[in-house]
Amino acid sequence: MSFHGHVLWTELNTHHVEAAKAFYGAAFGWTFEAMPIADGSTYLLAKPVGAETPVAGIFEMSDPAFEGMPDHWLSYFGVADIDAALARVPALGGQILRPAWDIPDVGRIAIVRGATGAGEGWMMPPPGMRRG
């Protein structure tokens, strides 16, 4: 199966990380593993009880740029060639909100707004992590 067009990841973007951990820990039995990110903050990987593989992430919206933005879930869709896909976004009626950037061991990702106005992430995993 190809990853192109499939949801590859989902993350909670929140101003309230401890409340999110308490809620999803109690609701789903998730445990959380801290993963440092380049800006010095921490990203949380959410794992079901006893699982090695995370099912979601939690990102703290602590930067002033996120002031006033409500907490929300963001899904990342897989794309085979992110740069080629992003080049088509304006012609398709969408908007590139954050151009593609690389995250080591994760892939190349971008944030776009589709033609309906919904925000979403697009992700091109590194070659060794691609399915199909």
ABEGO torsion letter per residue (X at the ends): XBABGBBABBBBBBABAAAAAAAAAAAAGBBBBBBBBAAGBBBBBBBBBGBABBABBBBBBABAAABGBBBBBBBBBBBABAAAAAAAAAAAGBBBABBBBBBBGAEBBBBBBBAAGBBBBBBBBBAAABBX
